[in-house]
Amino acid sequence: MHAMQYEITLPADYDMGVIRKRVADKGHLLDAHPGLGLKAYLVRERGRQGSPVNQYAPFYLWRTVEGMNGFLWGPGFRGLSADFGRPAVRHWLGAGLTHGASGTSAASETASAPASASASEAASSPASASASEAASSPEGSAGPPTTATRETLRLPESADPAEAVERALADLPTHPALHTAAVAVDPSRWELLRFTLWHGPAPEDEPGVRYQVLHLSRPELDRLPAGRHW
């Protein structure tokens, strides 16, 4: 497993509706991408959930290097680079994974309504499912993940990386709102990553950067094994 993310920071007055439309129009294009465990289409909006910036920051878990390379050298990333400039791509080696109660099954999931929408807007949105619709969907009553958190920690030179990873794996959440959680390491800077997808708001005590999830492509998530990856 390989974790990957790039962050596109946008102007303070940028219309984030442009990003929402982009994801609505193009998010499905990776719903069957070979070698992709998941792609979470993430955004941060200035002034929401403590974010100081507007940002588009997709996060990936790759099952195969071939799939990752196929995306980076393919038309999708080429098109994004043409629209926003080529971003720096962060990469971490996968160390472990845990699935929540509904962290496997459907090939894609789209949040029923933007987190910024009012209750009335969400209720009237065509994408907003009723309780009976949710119960019969591949995701069950929990629905798709709507928020994500990402925590990164630098490992001191005196720390044993294997012990740090073991502790991080042991500390992966078992919260009922959990969709998927992953631990990965960037050995070029000895940085530990914990990424978590949540049904509904992330727990208040969950550390790290908070994101809204606009869509989740997950063609091979069920083929990423749970537990330690070595």
C-alpha positions, 0 to 999 in steps of 0.5 A: 500500500502506498499513500499519496496526497497533493495540496492545491492552496487557492486564493482566499476569495476563491469560489469553492463551488468551482471545485465542487463542480469539478468533483461532481463532473469528474470524480467518477472517472477513477471509480474503476481505476486499476490498482487504486484502493481509494481516492478521497476528494478532499477540500478545506474551506477558509473559516470552516472547521478552523481552516485558514485556507481554501484548499483542494487536497485529494488523498490516495491509498494505492494497492499497486505501484503500477496503478499509482504510476498510471495515474501520475503519468496519465491524462487525469494528473496531466489535466489537473496540472494544466488547470492548477499548475503541477503540484508537489506530490507527497508519498508515504509507504503504507504500514497498516490499515483498518476498516470500519463497519462499512469500509468495504463494498461499493466502488464509489461514494458521494457525500449526500450534501456539502458540509457547508449546506444548510439543513433545508438545502441538504433535505431538498438535495436530489443526492440526499438519501432517505433513511430507507434509501440509505439502508438499502445502499451498499454503504448501509445506514452509515452512508458515505464518509463526509469528513477526514482527518490527517495527522503527521508526526516527525519521528525523533532520531532517537525513536525506533520507527518500528515501535512508533508504527506499532503504537500508531497501529494500536491507536487506530480508532475503533469509533462507530463513525470510522470508515477507514484509517491508515498508517504510513511512513515517509522514510525520507523525512521519517514522518508518520502519517495517520489518515482517517475517513469518518461518517459524519463529523470527526470526533472533537478530540481527533487530532490533525487537519480536518477536511470535507469529503466530496466523493470517494472512489474506492475500486480496490479498497476491499483488496487492501488487507487490514492490519499490519503491512509487513 
